[in-house]
């Protein structure tokens, strides 16, 4: 999956959570959005994120990079 596609998915997920359009999602991810992303990644991708990983996600770009990396790994 390309970085742009992972970014688009993160923006769509955050827009869904906040009842807004992807264009309205700010770059900075707040704590509630982070919890939502962790939940969705666990549900859709079967991956539980540890505290160290969650601590490294502060922006949409950080989340997209993580999602891209998770998709590149073989399924567990």
C-alpha positions, 0 to 999 in steps of 0.5 A: 500500500502506498503512503498516500493511500495509507494517509487517505485511509487515516484521514477517512477514519478520523473524519468518520470519527469526528463527523467531518470531511477528510479535508477538515481533519487537522494534522495533529491527532488528539487522544480520542482520535488516537484511541479510535485509530487503535481500535480500528486497526485492531478490528480491521487489521488484527493488530493490537498496538502497544503503548510505545507504538501509540506514543509515537503517533502524534500526527496523521502522517505518523499514523499513515506511516504506521498503517503502511508498515502494518500492511507491508507485514505478513498477516499474523 
